[in-house]
Amino acid sequence: MEKNINWLDRFVRVVLAAILVFVVVVLFKHPIARFLGAVGALFALWEAFSARCYLTGRLGSRNVTERLGEGSLYLLGLVAVQMVLAYEWWSAGWEKVSSPEFVNGINGTLGYFASKNPFLWYKDFLLGPATNNATLFAYTVEWSQVGIAVILAVAGALFVYSKQITIQRIALKLSVLALIGGMLMNANFYLAAGWTGPGTHGINVVMFWIQGVLAYIWLYRASRNT
């Protein structure tokens, strides 16, 4: 493949590699996260020094003087948003899965969320069905978050890199399912813990609507020829 990115794109990749090295060394604790971060940093450096980007070529830029079209940038931006959502769900889910504290303390968590909850019908749910099936409820929450993250990441990659329309459509439909699942999770987190602070309130509202808009766009695109 011939060179297809310019000096600015190469500089951005060096900066990205530096950021990834920082998070691998300082922020990431899990070995899988560190491994993936290191691979990403090395890949970004390879693209920077070789001036070759497979993704850019895949999206329609044949050489270094030809910039991506508006449609390609639009799609790439949406997939990037999806990947950020995937990271957020993975971070939240894996933190719970990798430690017994969430499952062991679920009864206390549900009790706290119900204590001053302004939604009386949801308070009844927390103290009733959720508490009566606390362990199952906890496992469902944590593995749902991990599952949503994996589906969003894999489907996003398949959509961008696959050349087959059928696979792209499947990737979009999987993305929609995961996004709807994320919306349901955020709605429940908002109802359960939105009252505890503006941060919890805000992040769940923002994620809910971002996922809703993205799901609509993917549904619309999946219904047409990709």
LUMKEZA-288177 format. One record per atom (N, C-alpha, C): x, y, z; residue in one letter; residue number from 0. Coordinates in Angstrom, 2 decimals. Atoms other than C-alpha are relative to their C-alpha. Layout:
<recs>
[[X,Y,Z],A,NUM]
...
</recs>
This chain:
<recs>
[[0.86,-1.20,0.00],M,0]
[[0.00,0.00,0.00],M,0]
[[0.89,1.24,0.00],M,0]
[[-0.79,-1.22,0.09],E,1]
[[1.37,3.44,-0.96],E,1]
[[-0.31,0.93,1.16],E,1]
[[0.19,-0.97,-1.07],K,2]
[[1.74,6.33,1.47],K,2]
[[-1.28,0.80,-0.25],K,2]
[[1.28,-0.68,0.21],N,3]
[[-1.63,7.97,2.06],N,3]
[[-0.36,0.97,1.13],N,3]
[[0.28,-1.00,-1.03],I,4]
[[-1.34,10.28,5.10],I,4]
[[1.11,1.05,0.00],I,4]
[[-0.97,-1.10,0.05],N,5]
[[0.39,13.66,5.45],N,5]
[[0.63,0.23,1.37],N,5]
[[-0.78,-0.27,-1.21],W,6]
[[2.56,15.22,8.15],W,6]
[[-0.91,0.22,1.21],W,6]
[[0.90,-0.25,-1.12],L,7]
[[-0.41,16.33,10.28],L,7]
[[-0.56,-1.31,0.54],L,7]
[[0.52,1.30,-0.42],D,8]
[[-1.92,12.84,10.34],D,8]
[[1.08,-0.81,0.72],D,8]
[[-1.10,0.72,-0.64],R,9]
[[1.49,11.41,11.24],R,9]
[[0.27,0.57,1.39],R,9]
[[-0.21,-0.64,-1.31],F,10]
[[1.93,13.94,14.06],F,10]
[[-1.08,-0.41,0.99],F,10]
[[1.11,0.40,-0.87],V,11]
[[-1.51,13.09,15.44],V,11]
[[0.21,-1.42,0.51],V,11]
[[-0.24,1.38,-0.41],R,12]
[[-0.55,9.42,15.51],R,12]
[[1.12,-0.11,1.04],R,12]
[[-1.06,-0.01,-1.02],V,13]
[[2.64,10.18,17.46],V,13]
[[-0.57,0.45,1.33],V,13]
[[0.65,-0.48,-1.23],V,14]
[[0.58,12.14,19.99],V,14]
[[-0.88,-1.09,0.60],V,14]
[[0.86,1.08,-0.47],L,15]
[[-1.93,9.29,20.20],L,15]
[[0.83,-1.11,0.65],L,15]
[[-0.87,1.03,-0.56],A,16]
[[0.89,6.81,20.78],A,16]
[[0.53,0.42,1.37],A,16]
[[-0.50,-0.49,-1.29],A,17]
[[2.29,9.00,23.59],A,17]
[[-1.08,-0.09,1.08],A,17]
[[1.10,0.08,-0.96],I,18]
[[-1.13,9.19,25.25],I,18]
[[-0.25,-1.45,0.42],I,18]
[[0.21,1.42,-0.31],L,19]
[[-1.57,5.42,25.01],L,19]
[[1.10,-0.55,0.91],L,19]
[[-1.09,0.44,-0.87],V,20]
[[1.86,4.82,26.54],V,20]
[[-0.22,0.51,1.41],V,20]
[[0.26,-0.57,-1.33],F,21]
[[0.93,7.14,29.41],F,21]
[[-1.07,-0.78,0.75],F,21]
[[1.10,0.69,-0.68],V,22]
[[-2.36,5.39,30.16],V,22]
[[0.37,-1.45,0.32],V,22]
[[-0.44,1.37,-0.28],V,23]
[[-0.73,1.96,29.90],V,23]
[[0.88,-0.05,1.24],V,23]
[[-0.95,-0.01,-1.11],V,24]
[[1.99,2.88,32.37],V,24]
[[-0.64,0.51,1.29],V,24]
[[0.49,-0.69,-1.19],V,25]
[[0.02,5.11,34.75],V,25]
[[-1.43,-0.38,0.38],V,25]
[[1.42,0.14,-0.30],L,26]
[[-3.73,4.49,34.44],L,26]
[[-0.50,-1.43,-0.03],L,26]
[[0.53,1.35,0.14],F,27]
[[-4.45,0.97,33.22],F,27]
[[0.63,-0.95,1.01],F,27]
[[-0.47,0.99,-0.96],K,28]
[[-4.18,-1.79,35.80],K,28]
[[-0.16,-1.43,-0.50],K,28]
[[0.26,1.36,0.46],H,29]
[[-5.64,-4.81,34.06],H,29]
[[0.95,-0.36,-1.13],H,29]
[[-0.98,0.39,1.02],P,30]
[[-3.14,-6.79,31.92],P,30]
[[-0.55,0.03,-1.42],P,30]
[[0.58,-0.03,1.35],I,31]
[[-5.56,-7.07,28.97],I,31]
[[-0.05,1.43,-0.51],I,31]
[[0.07,-1.41,0.39],A,32]
[[-6.10,-3.30,28.94],A,32]
[[1.39,0.52,-0.34],A,32]
[[-1.36,-0.44,0.27],R,33]
[[-2.35,-2.73,29.12],R,33]
[[0.53,-0.57,-1.31],R,33]
[[-0.44,0.63,1.25],F,34]
[[-1.70,-5.19,26.30],F,34]
[[-0.61,0.70,-1.21],F,34]
[[0.67,-0.64,1.13],L,35]
[[-4.30,-3.63,24.02],L,35]
[[0.49,1.43,-0.19],L,35]
[[-0.52,-1.36,0.09],G,36]
[[-3.05,-0.14,24.85],G,36]
[[1.38,0.03,-0.63],G,36]
[[-1.34,0.06,0.57],A,37]
[[0.52,-1.12,24.04],A,37]
[[-0.04,-0.32,-1.49],A,37]
[[0.16,0.33,1.41],V,38]
[[-0.54,-2.70,20.75],V,38]
[[-0.46,1.22,-0.79],V,38]
[[0.48,-1.20,0.66],G,39]
[[-2.45,0.45,19.87],G,39]
[[1.08,1.05,-0.17],G,39]
[[-1.10,-0.97,0.08],A,40]
[[0.57,2.63,20.65],A,40]
[[1.00,-0.39,-1.09],A,40]
[[-0.94,0.46,1.01],L,41]
[[2.89,0.50,18.50],L,41]
[[-0.58,0.15,-1.41],L,41]
[[0.64,-0.11,1.31],F,42]
[[0.38,0.46,15.64],F,42]
[[-0.04,1.46,-0.45],F,42]
[[0.04,-1.42,0.33],A,43]
[[-0.01,4.25,15.80],A,43]
[[1.38,0.49,-0.43],A,43]
[[-1.36,-0.39,0.38],L,44]
[[3.77,4.68,15.68],L,44]
[[0.38,-0.57,-1.37],L,44]
[[-0.29,0.59,1.31],W,45]
[[4.03,2.29,12.73],W,45]
[[-0.65,0.83,-1.11],W,45]
[[0.67,-0.82,1.01],E,46]
[[1.48,4.34,10.80],E,46]
[[0.68,1.35,-0.15],E,46]
[[-0.64,-1.31,0.05],A,47]
[[3.24,7.58,11.73],A,47]
[[1.30,-0.04,-0.80],A,47]
[[-1.31,0.05,0.66],F,48]
[[6.68,6.48,10.51],F,48]
[[-0.08,-0.56,-1.42],F,48]
[[0.13,0.55,1.36],S,49]
[[5.45,4.56,7.46],S,49]
[[-0.86,0.87,-0.90],S,49]
[[0.92,-0.87,0.74],A,50]
[[2.91,7.24,6.44],A,50]
[[-1.06,-0.80,-0.74],A,50]
[[1.01,0.85,0.61],R,51]
[[0.51,4.43,5.62],R,51]
[[-1.11,-0.30,1.01],R,51]
[[1.15,0.28,-0.86],C,52]
[[-2.98,4.04,7.07],C,52]
[[-1.01,-0.85,-0.76],C,52]
[[0.94,0.89,0.68],Y,53]
[[-5.10,1.07,6.07],Y,53]
[[-1.42,0.53,0.09],Y,53]
[[1.36,-0.50,-0.18],L,54]
[[-8.25,2.62,7.49],L,54]
[[-0.29,1.16,-0.94],L,54]
[[0.18,-1.12,0.92],T,55]
[[-7.77,5.82,5.50],T,55]
[[-0.20,-0.50,-1.43],T,55]
[[0.16,0.58,1.32],G,56]
[[-7.32,3.75,2.36],G,56]
[[-1.35,-0.69,-0.16],G,56]
[[1.29,0.70,0.03],R,57]
[[-10.37,1.68,3.21],R,57]
[[-1.15,0.98,-0.18],R,57]
[[1.09,-0.99,0.07],L,58]
[[-12.47,4.85,3.50],L,58]
[[0.06,0.85,-1.25],L,58]
[[0.04,-0.66,1.30],G,59]
[[-11.46,6.14,0.10],G,59]
[[1.10,0.97,-0.33],G,59]
[[-1.10,-0.90,0.31],S,60]
[[-8.28,8.19,0.34],S,60]
[[1.15,-0.82,-0.58],S,60]
[[-0.98,0.84,0.69],R,61]
[[-5.83,6.72,-2.19],R,61]
[[1.44,0.45,0.21],R,61]
[[-1.37,-0.47,-0.16],N,62]
[[-2.82,8.94,-1.53],N,62]
[[0.06,1.16,0.99],N,62]
[[-0.20,-0.99,-1.05],V,63]
[[-1.36,11.58,0.75],V,63]
[[-0.63,1.36,-0.33],V,63]
[[0.57,-1.30,0.38],T,64]
[[-2.80,14.51,-1.22],T,64]
[[-1.53,-0.03,-0.04],T,64]
[[1.46,0.13,0.09],E,65]
[[-6.37,13.20,-1.23],E,65]
[[-0.59,-0.17,1.39],E,65]
[[0.60,0.05,-1.32],R,66]
[[-8.36,13.91,1.91],R,66]
[[-1.27,-0.85,-0.02],R,66]
[[1.23,0.78,-0.09],L,67]
[[-11.26,11.83,3.14],L,67]
[[-1.20,0.87,-0.34],L,67]
[[1.21,-0.72,0.33],G,68]
[[-14.66,12.80,1.82],G,68]
[[-0.86,0.23,1.23],G,68]
[[0.87,-0.35,-1.12],E,69]
[[-17.36,14.27,4.03],E,69]
[[-0.74,-1.21,0.54],E,69]
[[0.74,1.19,-0.44],G,70]
[[-19.32,11.02,4.09],G,70]
[[0.86,-0.95,0.80],G,70]
[[-0.90,0.90,-0.70],S,71]
[[-16.32,8.97,5.17],S,71]
[[0.36,0.54,1.38],S,71]
[[-0.31,-0.61,-1.30],L,72]
[[-15.40,11.44,7.92],L,72]
[[-1.19,-0.10,0.95],L,72]
[[1.23,0.10,-0.79],Y,73]
[[-19.01,11.41,9.11],Y,73]
[[-0.13,-1.39,0.62],Y,73]
[[0.11,1.37,-0.49],L,74]
[[-19.05,7.62,9.40],L,74]
[[1.11,-0.32,1.00],L,74]
[[-1.12,0.26,-0.90],L,75]
[[-15.62,7.49,11.00],L,75]
[[-0.22,0.67,1.35],L,75]
[[0.31,-0.70,-1.24],G,76]
[[-16.71,10.06,13.58],G,76]
[[-1.03,-0.74,0.83],G,76]
[[1.04,0.75,-0.72],L,77]
[[-19.81,8.04,14.47],L,77]
[[0.56,-1.28,0.61],L,77]
[[-0.62,1.21,-0.53],V,78]
[[-17.79,4.85,14.85],V,78]
[[0.91,0.34,1.18],V,78]
[[-0.85,-0.42,-1.11],A,79]
[[-15.32,6.74,17.05],A,79]
[[-0.83,0.25,1.26],A,79]
[[0.90,-0.20,-1.15],V,80]
[[-18.21,7.82,19.30],V,80]
[[-0.42,-1.35,0.57],V,80]
[[0.40,1.34,-0.46],Q,81]
[[-19.34,4.19,19.45],Q,81]
[[1.13,-0.67,0.77],Q,81]
[[-1.13,0.61,-0.70],M,82]
[[-15.84,3.09,20.48],M,82]
[[0.20,0.63,1.38],M,82]
[[-0.09,-0.66,-1.31],V,83]
[[-15.80,5.68,23.27],V,83]
[[-1.07,-0.57,0.94],V,83]
[[1.06,0.62,-0.80],L,84]
[[-19.13,4.29,24.49],L,84]
[[0.39,-1.41,0.41],L,84]
[[-0.45,1.36,-0.32],A,85]
[[-17.67,0.78,24.29],A,85]
[[1.00,0.03,1.14],A,85]
[[-0.99,-0.11,-1.08],Y,86]
[[-14.75,1.85,26.48],Y,86]
[[-0.68,0.31,1.33],Y,86]
[[0.69,-0.37,-1.24],E,87]
[[-17.08,3.44,29.02],E,87]
[[-0.73,-1.19,0.61],E,87]
[[0.71,1.17,-0.51],W,88]
[[-19.21,0.30,29.30],W,88]
[[0.98,-1.07,0.47],W,88]
[[-1.00,0.99,-0.42],W,89]
[[-16.14,-1.94,29.47],W,89]
[[0.62,0.39,1.34],W,89]
[[-0.62,-0.48,-1.24],S,90]
[[-14.55,0.19,32.17],S,90]
[[-0.92,-0.22,1.19],S,90]
[[0.96,0.16,-1.09],A,91]
[[-17.71,0.16,34.28],A,91]
[[-0.26,-1.48,0.30],A,91]
[[0.33,1.41,-0.20],G,92]
[[-18.44,-3.54,33.73],G,92]
[[1.15,-0.81,0.53],G,92]
[[-1.15,0.81,-0.42],W,93]
[[-14.95,-4.96,34.11],W,93]
[[0.41,0.31,1.43],W,93]
[[-0.30,-0.35,-1.39],E,94]
[[-14.42,-3.05,37.35],E,94]
[[-0.85,-0.82,0.96],E,94]
[[0.89,0.80,-0.85],K,95]
[[-17.41,-4.92,38.77],K,95]
[[0.35,-1.49,-0.10],K,95]
[[-0.28,1.42,0.20],V,96]
[[-16.54,-8.30,37.26],V,96]
[[1.30,-0.43,0.69],V,96]
[[-1.32,0.37,-0.51],S,97]
[[-12.93,-8.24,38.41],S,97]
[[0.12,0.09,1.51],S,97]
[[-0.04,-0.11,-1.47],S,98]
[[-13.82,-7.60,42.06],S,98]
[[-1.30,-0.56,0.58],S,98]
[[1.22,0.54,-0.61],P,99]
[[-16.26,-9.44,44.36],P,99]
[[-0.80,1.03,0.78],P,99]
[[0.65,-1.01,-0.84],E,100]
[[-17.17,-6.21,46.11],E,100]
[[-1.39,0.37,-0.50],E,100]
[[1.29,-0.43,0.53],F,101]
[[-20.01,-5.32,43.75],F,101]
[[-1.09,-1.02,0.34],F,101]
[[0.99,1.03,-0.27],V,102]
[[-21.81,-8.65,44.08],V,102]
[[-0.23,-0.15,1.50],V,102]
[[0.14,0.18,-1.44],N,103]
[[-21.11,-8.99,47.80],N,103]
[[-0.72,1.16,0.68],N,103]
[[0.62,-1.16,-0.63],G,104]
[[-22.31,-5.49,48.55],G,104]
[[-1.26,0.49,-0.68],G,104]
[[1.16,-0.45,0.79],I,105]
[[-25.31,-5.39,46.22],I,105]
[[-1.20,0.35,0.86],I,105]
[[1.14,-0.31,-0.85],N,106]
[[-27.87,-5.46,49.03],N,106]
[[0.12,1.39,0.60],N,106]
[[-0.21,-1.33,-0.54],G,107]
[[-26.34,-2.39,50.63],G,107]
[[-0.15,1.08,-1.06],G,107]
[[0.12,-0.96,1.09],T,108]
[[-26.12,-0.65,47.28],T,108]
[[-1.45,0.26,-0.37],T,108]
[[1.42,-0.16,0.33],L,109]
[[-29.77,-1.30,46.48],L,109]
[[-0.73,0.75,1.10],L,109]
[[0.63,-0.70,-1.11],G,110]
[[-30.79,-0.14,49.94],G,110]
[[0.32,1.49,-0.02],G,110]
[[-0.40,-1.41,0.08],Y,111]
[[-28.84,3.09,49.53],Y,111]
[[-0.72,0.71,-1.14],Y,111]
[[0.69,-0.61,1.14],F,112]
[[-30.29,3.77,46.09],F,112]
[[-1.48,0.21,0.27],F,112]
[[1.43,-0.11,-0.30],A,113]
[[-33.79,3.20,47.46],A,113]
[[-0.29,0.99,1.12],A,113]
[[0.23,-0.78,-1.22],S,114]
[[-33.31,5.29,50.63],S,114]
[[-0.69,1.33,-0.23],S,114]
[[0.59,-1.32,0.26],K,115]
[[-34.09,8.73,49.20],K,115]
[[-0.45,0.12,-1.46],K,115]
[[0.37,0.00,1.41],N,116]
[[-35.20,7.73,45.72],N,116]
[[-1.33,0.72,-0.21],N,116]
[[1.23,-0.77,0.21],P,117]
[[-37.79,10.23,44.42],P,117]
[[-1.05,-0.73,-0.84],P,117]
[[0.93,0.77,0.82],F,118]
[[-39.36,7.66,42.09],F,118]
[[-0.53,-1.17,0.83],F,118]
[[0.50,0.99,-0.95],L,119]
[[-41.56,5.67,44.46],L,119]
[[-0.20,-1.37,-0.64],L,119]
[[0.21,1.28,0.66],W,120]
[[-42.44,2.99,41.91],W,120]
[[1.31,-0.72,-0.25],W,120]
[[-1.30,0.64,0.19],Y,121]
[[-38.75,2.40,41.19],Y,121]
[[0.61,-0.39,1.34],Y,121]
[[-0.44,0.36,-1.35],K,122]
[[-38.00,2.41,44.89],K,122]
[[-0.59,-1.34,0.40],K,122]
[[0.63,1.29,-0.29],D,123]
[[-40.48,-0.43,45.24],D,123]
[[0.68,-1.13,-0.77],D,123]
[[-0.71,1.01,0.78],F,124]
[[-38.66,-2.28,42.47],F,124]
[[1.34,-0.35,0.65],F,124]
[[-1.30,0.22,-0.62],L,125]
[[-35.30,-1.83,44.21],L,125]
[[-0.12,-0.83,1.27],L,125]
[[0.18,0.70,-1.27],L,126]
[[-36.61,-3.04,47.55],L,126]
[[-0.73,-1.33,-0.16],L,126]
[[0.76,1.23,0.24],G,127]
[[-38.74,-5.78,46.00],G,127]
[[0.74,-0.97,-0.89],G,127]
[[-0.62,0.98,0.91],P,128]
[[-37.70,-7.80,42.90],P,128]
[[1.52,0.05,-0.03],P,128]
[[-1.45,-0.10,0.08],A,129]
[[-34.14,-6.44,42.78],A,129]
[[0.67,-0.56,1.25],A,129]
[[-0.58,0.48,-1.25],T,130]
[[-33.39,-7.11,46.45],T,130]
[[-0.25,-1.49,0.20],T,130]
[[0.32,1.43,-0.16],N,131]
[[-35.14,-10.50,46.43],N,131]
[[0.86,-0.89,-0.90],N,131]
[[-0.87,0.75,0.92],N,132]
[[-32.90,-11.57,43.54],N,132]
[[1.32,0.75,-0.15],N,132]
[[-1.12,-0.92,0.00],A,133]
[[-29.90,-9.48,44.51],A,133]
[[1.22,-0.54,-0.75],A,133]
[[-1.19,0.56,0.63],T,134]
[[-27.11,-11.82,43.40],T,134]
[[-0.17,-0.10,-1.51],T,134]
[[0.29,0.09,1.43],L,135]
[[-28.71,-12.52,40.02],L,135]
[[-0.03,1.38,-0.63],L,135]
[[0.09,-1.37,0.48],F,136]
[[-29.40,-8.82,39.61],F,136]
[[1.41,0.58,-0.19],F,136]
[[-1.37,-0.52,0.07],A,137]
[[-25.74,-7.97,40.30],A,137]
[[0.75,-0.60,-1.18],A,137]
[[-0.68,0.65,1.13],Y,138]
[[-24.40,-10.53,37.83],Y,138]
[[-0.56,0.49,-1.33],Y,138]
[[0.62,-0.49,1.23],T,139]
[[-26.88,-9.35,35.21],T,139]
[[0.53,1.37,-0.37],T,139]
[[-0.49,-1.36,0.24],V,140]
[[-25.74,-5.75,35.59],V,140]
[[1.44,-0.02,-0.52],V,140]
[[-1.41,-0.07,0.37],E,141]
[[-22.01,-6.39,35.41],E,141]
[[0.29,-0.67,-1.34],E,141]
[[-0.27,0.68,1.26],W,142]
[[-22.05,-8.89,32.55],W,142]
[[-0.73,0.65,-1.18],W,142]
[[0.67,-0.76,1.06],S,143]
[[-24.55,-6.80,30.59],S,143]
[[0.89,1.15,-0.45],S,143]
[[-0.90,-1.10,0.35],Q,144]
[[-22.11,-3.89,30.73],Q,144]
[[1.17,-0.51,-0.84],Q,144]
[[-1.11,0.57,0.76],V,145]
[[-19.24,-6.08,29.53],V,145]
[[-0.47,-0.42,-1.39],V,145]
[[0.53,0.45,1.28],G,146]
[[-21.40,-7.60,26.78],G,146]
[[-0.28,1.15,-0.94],G,146]
[[0.27,-1.18,0.83],I,147]
[[-22.53,-4.20,25.52],I,147]
[[1.30,0.57,-0.55],I,147]
[[-1.29,-0.54,0.42],A,148]
[[-18.92,-3.02,25.40],A,148]
[[0.61,-0.83,-1.12],A,148]
[[-0.61,0.88,1.00],V,149]
[[-17.69,-6.04,23.44],V,149]
[[-0.73,0.09,-1.33],V,149]
[[0.79,-0.06,1.24],I,150]
[[-20.53,-5.90,20.92],I,150]
[[0.22,1.33,-0.72],I,150]
[[-0.22,-1.31,0.62],L,151]
[[-20.10,-2.16,20.33],L,151]
[[1.37,0.08,-0.66],L,151]
[[-1.35,-0.08,0.55],A,152]
[[-16.35,-2.51,19.80],A,152]
[[0.17,-0.89,-1.23],A,152]
[[-0.15,0.94,1.11],V,153]
[[-16.47,-5.58,17.56],V,153]
[[-0.84,0.43,-1.20],V,153]
[[0.87,-0.42,1.10],A,154]
[[-19.43,-4.33,15.52],A,154]
[[0.53,1.26,-0.67],A,154]
[[-0.57,-1.21,0.58],G,155]
[[-17.80,-0.93,15.04],G,155]
[[1.18,-0.31,-0.90],G,155]
[[-1.17,0.39,0.80],A,156]
[[-14.58,-2.52,13.78],A,156]
[[-0.43,-0.71,-1.27],A,156]
[[0.48,0.73,1.18],L,157]
[[-16.47,-4.86,11.45],L,157]
[[-0.61,0.94,-1.03],L,157]
[[0.65,-0.93,0.91],F,158]
[[-18.48,-2.02,9.98],F,158]
[[1.03,0.81,-0.80],F,158]
[[-1.01,-0.84,0.67],V,159]
[[-15.39,0.05,9.18],V,159]
[[0.88,-0.81,-0.92],V,159]
[[-1.02,0.74,0.74],Y,160]
[[-13.06,-2.67,7.97],Y,160]
[[-0.56,-1.01,-1.00],Y,160]
[[0.54,1.01,0.91],S,161]
[[-15.38,-5.16,6.26],S,161]
[[-0.34,0.60,-1.35],S,161]
[[0.34,-0.44,1.34],K,162]
[[-15.82,-4.88,2.51],K,162]
[[-1.31,-0.60,-0.49],K,162]
[[1.23,0.66,0.40],Q,163]
[[-18.95,-7.03,2.41],Q,163]
[[-1.21,0.73,0.61],Q,163]
[[1.18,-0.75,-0.44],I,164]
[[-22.27,-5.21,2.60],I,164]
[[-0.80,-0.79,1.03],I,164]
[[0.76,0.83,-0.94],T,165]
[[-23.93,-8.15,4.38],T,165]
[[0.58,0.08,1.40],T,165]
[[-0.65,-0.07,-1.31],I,166]
[[-21.38,-8.08,7.20],I,166]
[[-0.17,1.39,0.61],I,166]
[[0.20,-1.35,-0.50],Q,167]
[[-21.68,-4.30,7.47],Q,167]
[[-1.40,0.18,0.57],Q,167]
[[1.37,-0.10,-0.50],R,168]
[[-25.43,-4.59,7.87],R,168]
[[-0.18,-0.75,1.32],R,168]
[[0.05,0.76,-1.26],I,169]
[[-25.05,-7.29,10.53],I,169]
[[0.66,0.80,1.12],I,169]
[[-0.69,-0.80,-0.99],A,170]
[[-22.56,-5.05,12.33],A,170]
[[-0.87,1.16,0.49],A,170]
[[0.88,-1.10,-0.37],L,171]
[[-25.01,-2.15,12.27],L,171]
[[-1.14,-0.47,0.89],L,171]
[[1.11,0.52,-0.79],K,172]
[[-27.85,-4.29,13.61],K,172]
[[0.47,-0.42,1.40],K,172]
[[-0.56,0.35,-1.31],L,173]
[[-25.64,-5.66,16.39],L,173]
[[0.26,1.26,0.82],L,173]
[[-0.25,-1.27,-0.67],S,174]
[[-24.64,-2.09,17.22],S,174]
[[-1.30,0.56,0.58],S,174]
[[1.29,-0.53,-0.45],V,175]
[[-28.29,-1.06,17.46],V,175]
[[-0.48,-0.76,1.24],V,175]
[[0.41,0.79,-1.16],L,176]
[[-29.08,-3.94,19.83],L,176]
[[0.79,0.37,1.25],L,176]
[[-0.84,-0.36,-1.14],A,177]
[[-26.12,-3.06,22.05],A,177]
[[-0.31,1.41,0.48],A,177]
[[0.32,-1.38,-0.37],L,178]
[[-27.00,0.64,21.99],L,178]
[[-1.33,0.08,0.75],L,178]
[[1.29,0.03,-0.71],I,179]
[[-30.60,-0.07,22.99],I,179]
[[0.19,-0.59,1.40],I,179]
[[-0.31,0.55,-1.31],G,180]
[[-29.27,-2.27,25.78],G,180]
[[0.67,1.02,0.90],G,180]
[[-0.64,-1.07,-0.76],G,181]
[[-27.05,0.60,26.87],G,181]
[[-0.98,1.05,0.47],G,181]
[[1.02,-0.98,-0.38],M,182]
[[-30.00,2.97,26.86],M,182]
[[-0.82,-0.50,1.18],M,182]
[[0.77,0.57,-1.11],L,183]
[[-31.95,0.61,29.11],L,183]
[[0.82,0.01,1.30],L,183]
[[-0.86,-0.04,-1.17],M,184]
[[-28.97,0.36,31.47],M,184]
[[0.08,1.41,0.56],M,184]
[[-0.09,-1.38,-0.46],N,185]
[[-28.58,4.14,31.61],N,185]
[[-1.30,0.49,0.62],N,185]
[[1.28,-0.38,-0.56],A,186]
[[-32.30,4.61,32.20],A,186]
[[-0.17,-0.55,1.41],A,186]
[[0.09,0.60,-1.32],N,187]
[[-32.16,2.21,35.13],N,187]
[[0.97,0.64,1.00],N,187]
[[-0.97,-0.67,-0.88],F,188]
[[-29.01,3.81,36.56],F,188]
[[-0.51,1.38,0.39],F,188]
[[0.54,-1.33,-0.29],Y,189]
[[-30.67,7.21,36.28],Y,189]
[[-1.12,-0.08,1.04],Y,189]
[[1.12,0.14,-0.94],L,190]
[[-33.82,6.04,38.05],L,190]
[[0.48,-0.45,1.37],L,190]
[[-0.48,0.53,-1.27],A,191]
[[-31.83,4.23,40.72],A,191]
[[0.88,0.98,0.74],A,191]
[[-1.02,-0.78,-0.69],A,192]
[[-29.00,6.65,41.44],A,192]
[[0.14,1.43,-0.49],A,192]
[[-0.11,-1.36,0.51],G,193]
[[-29.61,9.87,39.52],G,193]
[[-0.11,1.05,1.08],G,193]
[[0.21,-0.95,-1.09],W,194]
[[-30.66,11.56,42.74],W,194]
[[1.24,0.18,0.87],W,194]
[[-1.16,-0.03,-0.89],T,195]
[[-27.27,10.89,44.39],T,195]
[[0.97,1.14,-0.32],T,195]
[[-0.89,-1.10,0.34],G,196]
[[-25.47,13.68,42.53],G,196]
[[-0.11,0.41,-1.44],G,196]
[[0.10,-0.48,1.38],P,197]
[[-25.25,15.82,39.38],P,197]
[[0.86,-0.79,-0.98],P,197]
[[-0.85,0.78,0.90],G,198]
[[-22.42,13.70,37.96],G,198]
[[-0.69,-1.26,-0.48],G,198]
[[0.72,1.23,0.35],T,199]
[[-24.39,10.45,38.08],T,199]
[[-1.23,0.33,-0.84],T,199]
[[1.18,-0.44,0.75],H,200]
[[-27.48,12.27,36.87],H,200]
[[0.37,0.35,-1.44],H,200]
[[-0.36,-0.51,1.31],G,201]
[[-25.70,13.95,33.97],G,201]
[[0.55,-1.05,-0.96],G,201]
[[-0.63,0.97,0.89],I,202]
[[-23.61,11.08,32.61],I,202]
[[-1.01,-0.98,-0.57],I,202]
[[0.99,0.94,0.49],N,203]
[[-26.59,8.77,32.35],N,203]
[[-0.95,0.64,-1.01],N,203]
[[0.84,-0.70,0.98],V,204]
[[-28.72,11.37,30.57],V,204]
[[0.75,0.18,-1.31],V,204]
[[-0.80,-0.22,1.21],V,205]
[[-25.91,12.20,28.13],V,205]
[[0.19,-1.30,-0.77],V,205]
[[-0.22,1.28,0.68],M,206]
[[-25.11,8.55,27.38],M,206]
[[-1.29,-0.53,-0.60],M,206]
[[1.29,0.48,0.51],F,207]
[[-28.80,7.71,26.97],F,207]
[[-0.31,0.63,-1.36],F,207]
[[0.38,-0.68,1.23],W,208]
[[-29.37,10.33,24.28],W,208]
[[1.03,-0.20,-1.11],W,208]
[[-1.01,0.28,1.03],I,209]
[[-26.06,9.78,22.47],I,209]
[[-0.26,-1.38,-0.61],I,209]
[[0.27,1.34,0.51],Q,210]
[[-26.85,6.08,22.19],Q,210]
[[-1.29,-0.04,-0.80],Q,210]
[[1.26,-0.04,0.73],G,211]
[[-30.39,6.86,21.08],G,211]
[[0.17,0.58,-1.39],G,211]
[[-0.25,-0.62,1.30],V,212]
[[-29.23,9.16,18.28],V,212]
[[0.81,-0.93,-0.89],V,212]
[[-0.85,0.90,0.77],L,213]
[[-26.54,6.71,17.19],L,213]
[[-0.79,-1.22,-0.48],L,213]
[[0.82,1.14,0.38],A,214]
[[-29.01,3.81,17.19],A,214]
[[-0.93,0.35,-1.16],A,214]
[[0.89,-0.44,1.08],Y,215]
[[-31.39,5.82,14.99],Y,215]
[[0.77,0.09,-1.32],Y,215]
[[-0.81,-0.15,1.23],I,216]
[[-28.62,6.64,12.49],I,216]
[[0.36,-1.37,-0.58],I,216]
[[-0.37,1.33,0.48],W,217]
[[-27.46,3.01,12.30],W,217]
[[-1.22,-0.76,-0.54],W,217]
[[1.21,0.64,0.51],L,218]
[[-31.04,1.77,11.89],L,218]
[[-0.35,0.53,-1.39],L,218]
[[0.31,-0.62,1.28],Y,219]
[[-31.61,4.22,9.07],Y,219]
[[0.97,-0.48,-1.08],Y,219]
[[-1.00,0.44,0.98],R,220]
[[-28.35,3.23,7.36],R,220]
[[-0.15,-1.47,-0.33],R,220]
[[0.15,1.45,0.24],A,221]
[[-28.99,-0.50,7.80],A,221]
[[-1.18,-0.29,-0.92],A,221]
[[1.17,0.20,0.85],S,222]
[[-32.31,-0.08,6.02],S,222]
[[0.25,0.37,-1.45],S,222]
[[-0.36,-0.39,1.35],R,223]
[[-30.53,1.33,2.99],R,223]
[[1.21,-0.80,-0.44],R,223]
[[-1.21,0.67,0.48],N,224]
[[-27.67,0.06,0.84],N,224]
[[1.22,0.68,0.61],N,224]
[[-1.20,-0.58,-0.58],T,225]
[[-24.40,0.53,2.74],T,225]
[[1.09,0.07,-1.04],T,225]
</recs>
